[in-house]
Amino acid sequence: MKIKLSKTADKFLKKLDGSSKKTVVDKIGILKSTRATATIPKTVPSGSIISP
């Protein structure tokens, strides 16, 4: 999944290690996809709580 990030967000993510960056990008992706489609995506990590 590719997500366009602002320059500020990109700089912030570059400061993080790989696993943290992946987690943040995944969460951004989930938030964007739920806002865009108003449905919960099928690839939701277990333990995540998404409020409508």
N, C-alpha and C positions, 0 to 999 in steps of 0.2 A: 504494500500500500504506500503510495507516495502522497505526501501532504505538503502543500506550500506553507512555508513558515516565514514570518517576518524576520528581518535581519537580527532584531533583538533576540527573538526566540531561538534562532539558529546559533547565535553566539552562546546563549545560555546552554543549549544542548551540547555544544562542542566542549564545554567545560566538564560535562558529566562523563562518567565511564560508560562503556558500551551497554551494560545491562540496564542502568538507570535511564539512559537515552531511549532504549527500546521500550521500556515501561511507559515513559512519558509520551512517546509518539503513539503507542498503542492506546493510551487513555485519550489522547487528543482525537485519534481516529474514531474511537467509540463515541465520544461526545459529538463530533461532527456528523457521524452517520446517524446517530439517534435524532439529532436536531433536524437533519435534512429529510429523513424518511419517517420520523415519528414512530419507528418500530425498533425493537431491540435486535441488533445484528446477531447472527448465529454464532459468531466467533467472540463470545464474551468470556473472558477468563473467569474461572470459578472463584467465588468469593466477592465478585464485584457487585456493587449495588447501584442500579441505575434507576433513578426516580423519573417518572414521566414529566 
